Amino acid sequence: MKKLKSVVEDYKLLLKSIPWWVTTLFVMAVVFMNLFANKVMFRAGNFLAADAGILLSWLPFLTMDIVVKRFGPKAATKMNIFALIANLFCVGIFAIVAAIPGDGSDYSAFNQTFSSSWFIVLGSSVAFVVSGIVNNFSNFAIGKMFKKNPDGKLAYVSRSYVSTIVGQFVDNFLFALIVFVVFGPMFWEGFEPFSLWTCVGTGVVGAVVELLMQVIFSPIGYKMCKSWKEEGVGQEYIKKYVTEV
């Protein structure tokens, strides 16, 4: 009970410390990203594929990088778990709405979209949490290599680019493996399962696309980190929980 109370207090202070609009964007992006993941955008032979979640997955990773820089990898991982819980809540609401009988009109397309298969939710949840942990702690580890100027632009883009490549590969690979190799062929009639190489290709495509998005948007992240430090954003949380970032 005491441990649970400590966790709740930790989360309350963290969510109070991170600007509300950052948390809102992060959670919304996670929810929509997992909705989009229901659609395979393209599949080229046995080597390349991508689901539509790739169009939005850059935003959570950009947000994680900013939070890691200011609050550390544990705080970013806690934010991942918070977004996962919010996403599961939304999935539950979507499923209830899809199950409610309509007025006789054909709502099959709506219901199919919002009542995501349980294994898609499972795949996206596992992939998101694991890739988030990989991203957060690799970002932190790379940042520790820049001892002379840890707050410089080179340090920020290096830790963001590398962690994004690794994290996004893990995210897309795991999702494809769980959904399109393990469970999809069991429950989708006529579905041709991905090969292991297609999962690898999916991971590579995701990593490349998200790296390009990082190149475009990382200057915004860098400026936000600088302004947060100058303005003392989240100082109460940092003093209490963060030893080094």
Buried (B, 14 or more C-beta within 10 A) or exposed (E): EEEEEEEEEBBEBBBEBBEEEBBEBBBBBBBBBBBBBBEBEEBEEEBBBBBBBBBBBBBBBBBBBBBBBBBBBBBBBBBBBBBBEBBBEBBEEBBEEBEEEEEEEEBEEEBEBBBBBEBBBBBBBBBBBBBBBBBBBBBBEBBEEBEEEBBEEEBBBBBBBBBBBBBBBBBBBBBBBBBBBBBBBEEBEEEEBBBEEBBBBBBBBBBBBBBEBBEEBBEEBBEBBBEBBEEEBBEEBBEEBBEEB
